[in-house]
Amino acid sequence: MSATLAYALGVLALVVGIALSVALHELGHMLPAKAFGVKVPEYFIGFGPRLWSFRRGGTEYGVKAIWLGGYVRLLGMLPPARPDRPDKPGSMVAEAREESLTELGPDEQHRAFYRLSVPRKLIVMAGGILTNLVLGVLLLAVALGVVGQPGYTATVATVTTCVSADVESAVECTDTDPVSPAQAAGFEPGDRLLTWAGAPLATWEDVQAAILASGTGPREVVVERDGQQLTLTVSAVEIERTVYDEAGHPVTAEDGTVVTRLRPYVGLSPTLGTVRVPAGEVAGQVALAVSKTLGAIVTIPAGLYHAVLAGVGAEERNPEGLISLVGVGRIAGEVSAAGAGTGHIPFSVRLFTMLSLLGSLNLALFAFNLVPLLPLDGGHVAGACWEGLRRTWARASGRADPGYADTARMLPVGQVVFGLLIVMAVLLIWVDLVAPL
C-alpha cells in the first residue's frame, strides 16, 4: 500500500469515527426525547445536501453531504413568550420561538420539549453529553488495556554481532572486536523473551532490569521462536554505558562531560510495539485523562492565544495545546502512512493512536458541552436547572409556580458564543496549517 493511500485511509477512518461519535451523541438526545413523547421530525448525520434518508415513526433519519457534525431536531425547545413579557414583533427571539413551535399541531402541543418536567429535560439534554463521556472512557480503556501503549516490547529487533569500542554509536565491527554475548548465545531477531534468570518479562524495561540484576555470570534465558520455547545461556560483559536521567537525557558532570558507568551488556535491541497497561491501572489513567480534559476547558482562551503566537512564529507550538480537526486528521494520516508498506510503525501502534484520538475527541465533546451557554447542550442543562430551582423555591415559599425557564431570552448570547466558536475553529485550522504539530 502506498503512503498516500494509507494517509487517506487514516483520515477517512478518523472521519468515520467522528461521524459515529456524533451519531451516538445525537442518539443520546433522541432516544429519551422520543420515550418522553417529544416530537422529533429529523435525525441527520452531517449538514448540507441530503444524500440518503428514510422515514420511520414520524422521524426522518438520514445522511447529509458534509460530515462535520450532525443534529437531531426536537420541537418546542423554546417556550412561547409570557403574556406579561411579549417579544418584539419580528425580533430574532420571536422568530426562533415560532420556528420551534410551528410544526406542532393544535393536538400536539403536549409534545413540545419545553413542557417536559425538569428531570426529563435534564435526561434528554445530558444524554448526548454522557454518551460522549462513556464513548471516551471505553475507547481509552480499550486503547490502554487491550491494545496497549506504544513502547518497546520484550521481542528482539536486532542482535549486535560484536562488542565494539563504542557500542552506543552503532559503528561497524572489526576483526579484532569480540563477539557480542547475544550473538554467542544464539539470539535471533524476532525472539520473544519470556524469562531471564527466572524473572518473567513483559516489557523492555523488564529485560533491562533483569540484565542489570544478573551481572556477568552465565544466565538462562527462555525465548519463544517460531512457536516453540528455547533456553539460551548468555553471559553479559561489563562496558562503560552513558547514564540517563528520568527524562531520557544524558547526565553530565560539572565540567560538562557525559557521565558513564560500568554496566552489563548483552547486545540486544527491542521491537517497537504496544504494551498493555495493567488492568488495575487503566481506571486511574482514564480518570486522569477525564480530569485533564475538564481542566483544559477553563484554559481555552490562554490556549488559543498561545496557538496564535505559534502561528505567527512568536513561540513554539505546544504539543499538548489546542488543535483543530484538521490537525487531528493530519496526525491520523501521518501515523497511518508511517505504517504503509515497509513503514516503521506497527499496526498495534496505529490502532492505539486512532483509538486514543477518538477517545480524546469524545472527552473533549463531553467537557465542551458542559459549558452552560447556548447553543451548547450545557446551556439547555443550565436552563432546566434554573427552572427547577425557581419552582422549588416557589413551592417552599408558598408562591405561585413561576413557569418555564425562558431560554429564548439567551439566544442573543448564544449567537455571540456561536460566532466565537467559528472564529476559534478558523484560527486553529490556520495554526494547524502554518505551524502543524
C-alpha positions in Angstrom: 0.0 0.0 0.0 1.4 3.4 -0.9 2.0 6.1 1.7 -0.5 8.4 0.0 -3.3 5.8 0.1 -2.5 4.9 3.7 -2.6 8.6 4.7 -6.1 9.0 3.0 -7.3 5.8 4.8 -6.1 7.2 8.1 -8.0 10.4 7.6 -11.1 8.5 6.4 -11.0 6.3 9.5 -10.9 9.3 11.7 -13.8 11.0 9.8 -15.9 7.8 10.1 -15.1 7.6 13.8 -16.1 11.2 14.4 -19.3 10.7 12.4 -20.2 7.7 14.5 -19.4 9.6 17.7 -21.7 12.4 16.6 -24.4 9.9 15.6 -24.3 8.3 19.1 -24.3 11.7 20.8 -27.4 12.8 18.9 -28.9 9.3 19.7 -28.3 10.1 23.3 -30.7 13.1 23.0 -33.2 11.5 20.6 -34.0 8.2 22.4 -35.1 9.7 25.7 -36.8 12.5 24.0 -39.0 10.1 21.9 -39.5 8.0 25.0 -40.9 11.1 26.8 -43.2 11.9 23.9 -41.3 14.8 22.4 -41.9 15.2 18.6 -38.6 14.5 16.7 -39.0 15.2 13.0 -35.3 14.8 11.9 -32.2 12.9 12.8 -29.3 13.5 10.4 -25.5 12.9 10.3 -23.8 15.8 8.5 -25.1 19.0 7.1 -25.8 20.4 3.6 -27.5 18.5 0.8 -29.3 15.3 1.7 -27.6 12.1 0.4 -29.9 9.5 1.7 -32.8 9.2 4.2 -35.8 7.2 5.3 -38.8 7.9 7.5 -40.0 5.8 10.4 -42.1 6.6 13.5 -42.6 10.2 12.5 -38.8 10.8 12.2 -36.7 11.2 9.1 -33.3 9.5 9.5 -30.5 10.2 7.0 -27.1 11.3 6.0 -26.0 14.7 4.5 -23.0 15.6 2.4 -20.8 17.5 4.9 -19.7 15.2 7.7 -18.7 17.9 10.2 -21.3 17.1 12.8 -24.9 16.1 12.9 -28.2 17.1 14.6 -31.5 15.9 16.0 -34.4 18.3 15.8 -36.6 18.4 18.9 -39.7 20.5 18.5 -40.6 23.0 21.2 -37.2 23.6 22.5 -38.2 27.2 23.3 -41.3 28.1 25.2 -43.8 30.6 24.0 -43.5 34.2 25.2 -45.0 35.1 28.6 -48.1 37.3 28.3 -46.5 39.9 30.6 -43.2 39.9 28.6 -44.1 39.7 24.9 -41.4 39.6 22.3 -40.8 42.5 19.9 -42.5 41.5 16.6 -40.0 40.3 14.0 -37.2 40.0 16.5 -34.8 37.1 16.4 -36.3 35.7 19.7 -39.8 35.9 18.3 -38.9 34.2 15.1 -37.0 31.5 16.9 -40.0 30.7 19.1 -42.2 30.5 16.1 -39.8 28.1 14.3 -39.6 26.0 17.4 -43.3 25.5 17.7 -44.7 25.9 14.2 -44.6 22.2 13.3 -46.7 21.2 16.4 -50.4 20.9 15.6 -53.1 22.0 18.0 -53.4 18.5 19.4 -49.6 18.1 19.7 -48.7 21.0 22.0 -48.1 18.5 24.8 -45.2 17.0 22.7 -43.1 20.2 23.0 -39.8 19.8 24.7 -40.3 22.8 27.0 -43.4 21.0 28.5 -41.2 18.2 30.0 -40.6 18.1 33.7 -37.2 19.3 34.8 -35.8 15.8 35.5 -36.8 14.7 32.0 -35.3 17.8 30.4 -32.0 17.0 32.1 -32.1 13.4 31.0 -32.7 14.4 27.4 -30.0 17.1 27.2 -27.5 15.2 29.3 -28.0 12.1 27.3 -25.7 13.3 24.5 -23.1 14.7 26.9 -22.9 11.4 28.9 -22.8 9.4 25.7 -19.6 11.2 24.7 -18.2 10.6 28.2 -19.0 6.8 28.0 -17.5 6.6 24.5 -14.4 8.4 25.5 -13.8 6.2 28.6 -14.5 3.0 26.7 -12.2 3.9 23.8 -9.3 5.0 26.1 -9.8 1.9 28.2 -9.6 -0.4 25.2 -6.6 1.5 23.8 -4.7 1.2 27.1 -5.8 -2.1 28.5 -6.4 -4.2 25.3 -4.3 -2.7 22.6 -1.6 -1.2 24.8 0.5 1.9 24.9 3.3 2.4 22.3 6.5 1.2 23.8 9.4 -1.2 23.4 8.4 -4.8 23.9 10.3 -7.9 25.0 10.7 -9.0 21.4 14.2 -8.8 19.9 14.5 -6.4 16.9 18.3 -6.8 16.2 21.2 -8.7 17.6 24.5 -6.9 17.7 27.3 -9.0 16.3 30.2 -7.6 18.3 31.3 -5.5 21.3 32.9 -2.5 19.6 34.8 0.3 21.2 31.7 2.4 21.2 28.6 0.3 21.3 26.3 3.3 21.5 27.4 4.7 18.2 26.5 1.6 16.1 29.9 1.5 14.4 30.8 -1.4 12.2 32.5 -4.3 13.7 36.2 -5.0 13.1 38.1 -8.3 13.0 39.5 -7.5 16.5 36.2 -6.8 18.2 34.9 -9.7 20.4 31.6 -11.4 19.5 28.7 -10.0 21.5 27.2 -12.1 24.3 23.8 -12.1 22.4 25.4 -13.4 19.2 27.4 -16.0 21.1 24.3 -17.2 22.9 22.4 -17.7 19.7 19.7 -15.0 19.9 17.8 -14.1 16.7 15.7 -11.2 15.6 12.0 -12.0 16.4 12.8 -13.9 19.6 10.2 -13.1 22.3 12.0 -13.1 25.6 9.9 -14.9 28.3 12.2 -15.1 31.3 15.7 -14.0 32.2 17.4 -15.9 35.0 13.9 -17.0 36.1 12.5 -13.4 36.1 9.3 -13.1 33.9 9.5 -10.5 31.2 6.7 -8.4 29.7 8.3 -5.1 28.6 11.8 -4.0 27.6 12.1 -2.3 30.9 11.8 -5.7 32.5 14.6 -7.0 30.2 16.9 -4.1 31.1 16.2 -4.7 34.8 16.9 -8.4 34.5 20.2 -7.9 32.7 21.3 -5.3 35.3 20.4 -7.7 38.1 22.0 -10.7 36.6 25.5 -9.3 36.3 28.1 -11.0 34.1 27.6 -14.6 35.2 26.0 -17.2 32.8 22.2 -16.9 32.9 19.5 -18.9 31.3 17.1 -17.0 29.1 13.8 -18.6 27.8 12.7 -17.3 24.4 9.8 -18.1 22.1 10.9 -18.7 18.5 8.6 -19.9 15.7 6.0 -21.0 18.3 8.5 -23.1 20.4 10.3 -22.3 23.6 14.1 -22.4 23.7 16.5 -22.0 26.5 19.7 -20.0 25.8 22.6 -19.3 28.0 24.2 -15.9 27.9 27.0 -14.2 29.9 26.9 -10.4 29.8 30.1 -8.3 29.7 30.7 -5.1 31.6 31.2 -1.9 29.5 31.0 1.8 30.0 27.5 3.0 29.3 26.0 6.5 29.4 23.8 7.4 32.4 20.4 8.9 31.5 18.0 10.8 33.7 14.3 10.1 34.1 13.5 12.3 31.0 15.9 10.2 28.9 18.6 12.9 28.7 22.3 12.1 29.2 23.5 13.0 32.7 26.5 15.4 32.6 29.2 16.2 35.2 30.1 19.7 36.4 32.7 20.0 33.7 30.1 19.2 31.0 31.3 15.6 30.3 28.8 12.9 29.9 28.6 10.6 32.9 29.2 6.9 32.3 29.0 3.8 34.4 30.1 0.1 34.1 27.0 -1.9 33.3 26.3 -5.4 32.0 25.9 -5.5 28.2 24.4 -8.2 26.0 23.8 -6.7 22.6 20.0 -6.9 22.0 17.7 -4.1 20.8 13.9 -4.1 21.3 11.0 -4.1 18.8 8.6 -1.1 18.8 5.1 -2.2 19.6 2.4 -1.8 22.3 2.5 -2.7 26.0 -0.8 -3.3 27.8 -1.4 -1.2 30.9 -2.2 -3.5 33.9 -6.0 -3.8 34.5 -5.7 -2.2 37.9 -4.1 0.9 36.4 -6.4 1.5 33.5 -9.2 3.2 35.5 -6.7 5.6 37.1 -5.2 6.6 33.7 -8.6 7.1 32.2 -9.8 9.2 35.2 -6.7 11.3 34.8 -7.5 11.9 31.1 -11.0 13.0 32.0 -9.8 15.4 34.7 -7.2 16.9 32.4 -9.8 17.4 29.7 -12.2 19.1 32.1 -9.4 21.3 33.4 -8.4 22.3 29.8 -11.8 23.8 29.2 -11.0 26.8 31.5 -7.7 27.4 29.8 -9.2 27.7 26.2 -8.6 31.5 25.9 -5.0 31.1 27.0 -4.5 28.1 24.8 -5.9 29.9 21.8 -3.6 32.9 22.5 -0.5 30.7 22.6 -1.7 28.8 19.4 -1.9 32.1 17.5 1.5 33.1 18.8 2.8 29.8 17.4 1.1 30.5 14.1 2.9 33.8 13.7 6.2 32.2 14.7 6.5 34.0 18.1 6.8 30.8 20.0 7.0 27.0 19.6 3.8 25.1 19.3 2.7 23.3 22.5 2.1 19.6 21.7 -0.5 19.5 24.5 -2.3 22.7 23.4 -5.4 23.3 21.3 -5.7 21.6 18.0 -8.4 21.6 15.2 -9.9 18.7 13.4 -7.6 19.4 10.6 -4.6 18.9 12.9 -6.1 15.7 14.3 -6.7 14.5 10.8 -3.1 15.2 9.9 -1.9 13.2 12.9 -4.2 10.2 11.9 -3.0 10.4 8.3 0.7 10.6 9.1 0.6 7.7 11.6 -1.3 5.6 9.1 1.2 6.5 6.3 4.1 5.7 8.5 2.9 2.1 8.7 2.4 1.7 4.9 4.5 -0.9 3.1 7.8 -1.2 4.9 6.8 1.5 7.4 8.3 1.5 10.8 5.1 1.9 12.9 3.4 -1.4 13.5 -0.4 -1.8 13.2 -0.9 -2.0 17.0 0.7 1.4 17.5 -1.5 2.9 14.7 -4.6 1.3 16.3 -3.7 2.7 19.7 -3.2 6.2 18.1 -6.6 6.1 16.4 -8.5 4.9 19.4 -6.8 7.5 21.6 -7.6 10.3 19.2 -11.3 9.3 19.0 -11.4 8.8 22.8 -9.8 12.2 23.4 -12.2 13.9 21.0 -15.2 12.3 22.7 -13.9 13.5 26.1 -13.4 17.0 24.6 -17.0 17.0 23.3 -18.2 15.9 26.8 -16.3 18.6 28.5 -17.1 21.3 26.0 -20.8 20.6 26.1 -20.8 21.1 29.9 -20.2 24.9 29.3 -23.5 26.4 30.5 -24.1 28.6 27.4 -26.3 28.3 24.4 -26.1 26.8 21.7 -24.1 24.1 23.7 -26.0 21.4 25.4 -24.8 22.8 28.7 -26.9 25.9 28.0 -30.1 23.9 27.9 -29.0 21.9 31.0 -28.4 25.2 32.8 -31.9 26.4 31.8 -33.5 23.3 33.1 -31.6 23.6 36.4 -32.6 27.2 36.7 -36.2 26.3 36.1 -36.0 23.6 38.8 -34.5 26.0 41.3 -37.2 28.6 40.7 -40.0 26.2 41.0 -38.6 24.5 44.1 -38.1 27.9 45.8 -41.6 29.0 44.8 -43.1 25.8 46.4 -41.1 26.2 49.5 -42.1 29.8 50.0 -45.8 29.3 49.1 -45.6 31.3 45.9 -47.2 30.7 42.6 -45.4 28.5 40.0 -43.1 30.8 38.1 -43.5 28.7 34.9 -40.9 27.5 32.4 -37.4 28.9 32.2 -37.4 31.3 29.2 -34.2 30.1 27.5 -35.2 32.0 24.3 -34.0 35.2 26.1 -30.5 33.8 26.0 -30.5 33.4 22.2 -28.5 36.7 21.6 -25.8 35.4 23.9 -26.0 32.1 22.0 -25.4 33.9 18.8 -22.3 35.5 20.2 -21.0 32.2 21.5 -21.6 30.6 18.1 -19.7 33.3 16.4 -16.8 32.9 18.8 -16.7 29.2 18.2 -16.5 29.8 14.5 -13.6 32.3 15.0 -11.8 29.8 17.2 -12.2 27.0 14.7 -10.9 29.1 11.8 -7.9 30.3 13.9 -7.0 26.8 15.0 -7.3 25.4 11.4 -5.0 28.3 10.3 -2.5 27.4 13.0 -2.6 23.7 12.1 -1.8 24.6 8.5 1.1 27.1 9.2 2.6 25.5 12.3 1.5 21.9 12.4 2.3 19.6 15.3 
